[in-house]
């Protein structure tokens, strides 16, 4: 037993990806060799000479036609004089609207239409792609388009006055000699490589008025092209055929047969799943022993088959839990909605005031709340509050806080005393260290006087006699539930007849759009004033107008906080 050698051989995996890469490399080398032969066969010098001769004939023909038209010299001079009259700072930005405006009058110039038709007829008769006429600003080395009509979909015509920087070392090809032709090469991302032939159009005094330019794409002669394509594709086809025949035998054993085995297992697995069988044996011990990625795939599929069964069991259990949670959340949403008073049905017999309220939670349930109730026949209690946090914990804390504040207010305590007593009560049982900001006020429905106290809540907005809303910057006390022994100051203000009190939570000013910009109280006041510009607006109309303005601002961005509003209009006795 001692000294026995381990005869287990380590099998070196052969990478399937490397096999395919070798094939791609062979094909790429073949293409490279063929491309090199093509470039060697091409005679660029002869091609350039042929194109230059053809372009020169076209340019000379165009010069002859243009010279016959007596209005062309005046038109070309008019364009270049307009260009030189433009201030330097505007001329340096030819894409600006101000620069274009100097040449706007040429759009309806009959000379432009006549010369354009003349140039288009020449292009059509000679089957050209692009021919145009330019002027030359020798000081700034800039070409100025005088005429560039074009009906070809391959080229974009330039408007009169458009600028172009000539190609490098091309300035020398623009000559004053009308008998001399210029030739230079150009390249652009739109049209590729091309040759440009230029000819001088002389004026009556013999000096150059403008230049005819003809852009001619580089083409390979038809005979050379056909011969090269035939040779190229025949050689490439034969080489690929040889490579395919050689590699096919190896790939049949290494790739095709294992793939068929895996494909059969997949088909069996699919059929069993359709019949509702949670099988874990379709991919187990597949006869795939290629020593490469296909063998790894068969092992992975076997593990996947087992994991899917386990995952489905877990998913069914999680779905059941989620359904129960959704049901509970739905019940909680309904309970919270019924906890808040309905402003439409709350006071059917009271004409001294009108109330509108709304609360939109960021989740299924929220932490904001509002409340309004008659303390006695002449005093209305008004509460708006915002609990820290969101979701179910905030909703539970909200309900208990709402009940506590309502109870103390109903006993006839002043606003500051109600907040003090509520803070003491909440602090004693606040095991989760949550808090709530509260604004509580009492309206005397006979006089419109409001006595209020603020525990860290948003500033109220009041519409006075001038019909515009403004914030009351009251002194904030500490939040409710944050610390025992806190006292809260009171203040008073009077609502005149048809005066409006608007209360809200921080979900309104902190509403955020997709650019992380907050709505803010300034926009809130502007929206309220805009909605209130039309007289006799009801609190409901004001509240809905503000909500629409907030929705337009956020423009579909997610709501991150509860959004609550309460609007009260004092109608007087």
N, C-alpha and C positions, 0 to 999 in steps of 0.2 A: 504494500500500500504506500510505503514511503518512496519518494522519488518519481511518482507517477506524474507524467506531464499532462497538462490540460490540453486536449486535442480540439477544443472549441476554437473555431476560426472566426476572426473578426471580419465580417463582410463589409467591404468598402462600398458605400452607396454611390451609385452612378446618378448624377443629377440629370433629370429630364430637361431642365431649363438649359443646361450646357449643351445638350444634344441639339436642341432647337437653335441655340445661339450659333453653333458651328455652321448650321445650314444657312443662317442669315448672313454670316461672315463670308461664306463662299459666294453667295449671290451678290453681296455688296462689292467684293473684289472684282467679280466679273463685270459688274456695271461700271466700276471705276476704270477698268482696262478699256471697255468699249467707249466710254466717254473720252478717254485720252486719244484713242484712234480717231474719233470724230473731230476733235480739236486739231489734230495733226493734219487731217485731210483738208480742213477748211483753209481757204486762202483769203485771209481778211483784206490783204492789199488789193486784190482784184475786185473784191466785193465793194470796197470803199470807192474805187475808181468808177465802177459801173453806176453806183448810186449817185455819185457826184455829177456824172455826165447827165443822168436822167433829171436830177434836180435842177441843174443849170438850164436845161432846155425849158423846164416849167417856169422858172423864175424869169427867164428872158421873155417868154411868152406873156407872162403877167405884166412885166414892165412895159411891153409894147402896148398892151390894152390900156393900162393906166395912163400912159403918156398921151393917148388919144383923147382922154377926157380933160377938158380945160378947167373944170371945177375942182379937180382933185388937189392941185397945188394950194388953192385958197382954203380948201377944207383941212388939208394936213397942217397948214400954217396956223389955222384957227385953233386946232386941237393943241398944238405945241405952245402957242401963245397963251392959251388958257392954263396949260400946265405950268408955264413959267410965272404966271401971275399969282399963283397960289402961294401964300406965305410959307416960309421954310418949315415952321413947326407943324403946320397942317400937312405939308407935302411928305413929311417923314412918316405919316401914318395913313397910307393909302387905303386901308380897310375901313377908316372911319366914315361916318355918315356925312360929316362936314366936308371931307375931301370929295366924296362922290357927288355932293350937291353942285360942285363947280362944273361937272360934265353932264348934269341932268338934262340940259337943253338939247344935247346931241341925240337923245333917245328918239325925238320926233323930227330930227333934221332930215329933210328929203334927200340931201346929199348922201347921208349914211345909208338910207334905204336903197338908193340907186347903186351906189358903189358895192353894197353888200350883195345885191342881186347879181352884179357883174362878177364878183369874186366867187359866188356860189356856182354860177354857171361854168366858170372855168374849172373849179374843183370837180364838178360833176362830169364834165366832158373829158377830163384827164384822169378821173378816178383817183383823186388825191385824198388823203386823210386830213391834212391840216395845212392851210396856207393863210397867212395873215400879214398885215402891214403895221410897222412900228416906226416911231420916231426915236432919236437918240439924244439923251441929255449927256453931253460929253463931260460936263463938270462933275456930275455925280455918278457917271457910268451907270445910267439907268435907262432901260428900254420902256417907252411909253406906247401902249397899244392905241393905234389910230383906227384900225378896222380889223375885226376878227369874227366874221360870220362863220357858222359851222352847223351842219346838219347831221354830222356823224355822231352816233351814240358813244364812240370811244373817246371823244375829246370834249372838254368843257370850254366854250368860247369865253374870251375875256371881254369885259365891257370897255367902252371908250375911256381912256385915261388910266386904265389899270397899269401897274408898274411891274417890271420884271428885272431881276438882276441877271445879266448875261453870264453864261458859263465861264469858268476860269480861262484866262488867256484868249477869250473870244473877241475882245474889243478891237484887236488888230484886223479882224475880218470885215469890219464895217468901214468901207472906203468911200471917199468922195468921187472916185473914178467910176462912172456908170458902166464902163466896159468890163470891170473886174468883178468876179464872183468870189464870195467868201464861203468857206466850208469849215465847220467845227463839230465836234462830237458833244452830245449831251446825254444825260441819263436822269430819269425821274422814276419815283415809285409807282406812278400811275401808268406811264407809257413804256417803261423800260428804256433800253438803249436806242438812240436814234442819231441821225445826222441832220444837221441844219445847213441849208444852202441859202445864202443871202445875196441880194442884188440891190444896187442903188437906183432910186428913182430921182432923176435930176429935175430941177426947176427950170424956169425960163432963163435964169442967169447961169445955168450950168452947175450950180451947187446942189448938194444932196438935199432933197425935201423930205424923203422918207426912205424906208428900206422894206423890200419884199422879203419875207422869210418863209421857207418851205421846210417843214419837219417831215423826214422820210424814215420810217422804221427800217432797221437793218434786216434784210431778207436773204435767205440762202437760195441760190439758183435752184430751179425746180429739178433739173437733172441730178445735181449733186444731192439734193434733199432726198429724192426717191431712192437713189443708189445707196446713200448712207443708211436710210431707214430700213431698207431690205437687208443689207449686210448686218446692221446692228441687231435686228430682231431675229434673223436666222441664227446668228451666233449665240445670242442670248437664249433662244428657245432650245437649241441643241444642248447647251451647257446645263440649263435647268432640267431638261429631260434626263440627262445622265445622273445629275445629283439626286433627282427624285427616285430613279430606279435603284440607285445604290442604297439610299437611306430607307426606302420603303420596306425592304426585307427586315432591317433592324427594327424599324418602328412597329411593324406588324406584331412582333413578339414582345417588344418592350412597352408598347403603348396601346395598340388597338385591342388586343386580346384582353388585357386587364381592364380596359375601359368597358368592354362588353360585359365582363363579370360584374363590375360595379353597377352598370346600367341595369342589368337584370335584377340585382338586389334592390335598386331604387324602385323599379316597377313593382316588385313584390311588396315592398314596404308601402308604396302608395295604395295598392289594392287593399291591403290589410287595413290601412287607416280609413279607407272609404267604408269598409265593412264594420268599423268601430272597434277593431282589435288593437289593443295597446301592446304590440309585439316588441320584443327586445332581442330577436334572434335573426333578423334579416341580414344584418351586416356583421354578424359574429363569425369569426374564423373564415373570412373570405379567402379563396385560394389565389391571392395576389402576393407574389414573392419576387417583385422586380428589383427590390433593393433601392428604390428611388422614391420620389414624391408620391407616386401612385400607391405604393404600399403604405406610406404614411397616411394617405387619404382614406384608404380602407379601414385603417385602425381608428382614425378620427371619426369616420361615419359610425362605426360600432359604438364609440363612446357617446356620440351625439344621440344615437337612438335611445340609449339608456337615460341620458340627461333630459331628453324631451319628455319621457314618461314621468320623471321626477318633477320636472318643471310644471307639467300640466296639473299634477296633483296639488302642487303649491299654488298654482294660479287659481284653481277652483276654490281653494280655501280662502285665498286673498280676495277673490271676487265676492264671495259670500260675506266676508267681513266688511268690504267696501259698501255693499248694498245695505247692510244693516246700519252702517255709519251714515250713508246718504239719507236713509229713512229718518234717522234720529236728527240729522241736521235740518231736514225739511220740517220736522215737528218743531224744532227750536226756532226756525225762521218764522213759522206761524205764530208761536207763542210771543216772540219779541214784537212782531207786527201788531198783535192785539194788545200788547202792553202800552204802546204809544197811543195817545188820544187821537181821534179823527177830527180834524179841524172843520170838516164839512157838517158834522152832526153833533159837535160838542155843545154848542150854545144856540139852540134854535130860537130861544125867546129873548136873546140879548141883542139889542140894536146899537149899543154904545161902541162896539168895536167889531172888527172883522179879522179873522185869523186864517193864515195859510201855512202849512208845515209839510216838510218832506224829509225823509231820511233814506239815503241809498248806501247800504253797506258795501265795503270793498270785498268782503267775502260773503258766505251764506248768512252769517249773523255779524252784527257790528257792535262797537262800543260807544257810539254816539247815542244820545237820547235827548228828547225834548218833552216838556210837560206844561200844561196850562189848566188851571182849575180856579173856581171861585172860592176864595177864603170865606167871604160873607157876601151879602147882597151888593156891596159897593167896591169890593177889592178883588182884583184878578191876579193870581200868582202865575208867573212866567219863568220857566226854567229851560236852559239849554246847556248841555254838558258833553264832554269828550273824555272817555276813559282811555288810559294808556293801554297800548296793545290792541290786538285784533282777535277775531275769532271767538270761540266758545268761552274762554276765560274772561275776555273783555265783556261779552254779553251777560254773563252771570254777575259780574261786578257791577255792570250797568243797571241790571234789574234791582239789585239790593240797594244801590245808591239812590235810584229813582224813588223807591218806596220810602227810604229814610228821609230824604229831603221833603217829600210830599207830606209825610206825617208831621214833621216839625213845623212846616209852613201852615198846615191846617190848624195848628194849635194857636195861631195868631202871633207868633214871634216875628220880629223885624227881620229884613233880609240878612243883615250881618249876623244876627243871633242865630238864624236858621243855619247859615253856613258854619258857624262855630260849633253848634250842637251836632250837626251832621258830621263834621270832621272828627269830633271826639268819639262819636259812635262808631264810625268806620275804622278809625285807627285801632280801636280795641280788638277788632276781629280781622284785621288786614294781614293775614298770614303770608300772602303772596307779594306783599310790598307793592301793590298796585295803587294808582292814584287817579283822580278825576278832576278836570278843570270845569268850573261851574260859573255861569252867570245867572243870578236869581234876582228878579225884580217884582215889585208889587205895584200894579196900576190902579189908581183911584178912578173908577169909571165916571165919576161925577165931575172931576176937574181936569183929568188927563195927566195928573202928576204921577211920576214914576219914581219910586224909591228902590235903589238897587245896590247890590254888592257883587264884587267880582273876585273869584278864586282862581286866578291864573288863566282866565279864558280870553278869547279874542275880543277886541273892542267892538261895542255895538255901533251900528250905523243908524242915524236918525235923519229923517226928512223934515225940515223946518218950514217956516212960512214962505221962504223964497223958492220952495219946490225942489231943492237940491239936497242930495244925501251927503252927510259928513260923519266922520268917526268921532265918538266921544272917548277921549283918551283918559279913561278912569284909572284910578290907582289899583293895581292888581294886588290881591292878597295871595298867600301861599296856596298851593293846590290842596284839594280835599284828600285826606288819607296819607299825606306825606309826613306830618309831624303833629303831635298833640300840643295843646296849649296855644294854638294860633287864634288871633282875633282878626276880624274882618271889618274894614271901614265901609260906611254907607255913603251914598251920594244921591242927589235928586235932580231930575229935570222934568220939564212939562211938555207933553205932546199937545200941540194946538189942534183945533178941529181939522180933520183930514190929515193930521200928522201921521207919520209912518215910522215904526220901529222895526229894524231888520237885524236879526241875530243869526249867527252862523258858526260852524266849527272850522277848524283849520284845514279841513278837506277842500274848502273853497279857495282860499288864497294860495294853498300849496298844491293845487292841481297842476300837473306837470305834463308838457307836451313831449314829443319825440326828441326834441333838442335839449332836454333837461332844463327848460325854462319854466319858471313858476308863473301862475296866473296873477297872483298878487292882489292886494287890496285896492290899488289904484285902478286896475282894470275892473274890479268889482264895482267900485263907486261909479266909474264911467258907464258901465252897463246898466246899473240901477237908474242913473240920471237919464240915460238915453231912453230906457223903457218908460220912465215917469214923465217924459217930456209931453206925452199925450195925457191930457187931464183925465180924471176919474178912472185911473187905472186901479184895479183891485189888487189886493195882496197876492192872490193866486196868479194873476197875469204878470206881476213883477217877479215873483219867484220863478215861474216857468221861463220868463225871458232871460233871467240871469243864468238858469241852468242851460239853456240853449247856447248862451254865449260861452260858458265854460266848455261845453261839448265841442263847439267850433274851435276853441283854442287848443284843447288837447288833441283833437283830430284823430280819435281812435286809439290814442296811447293808453296803456293799462292804467286802471284806477288803483292807486296804492293806499288810499285812506278813505274812511267813511266820509260821505258828503251830506251834511245836514243843514237845513235852513228853516227859519221861522220868521214870518213877516206879519206884523200886526198894524192895522190901520185904526186910528181912534176917530170914531164918527161923532163923538160928543153926545150930550144928553138929547 
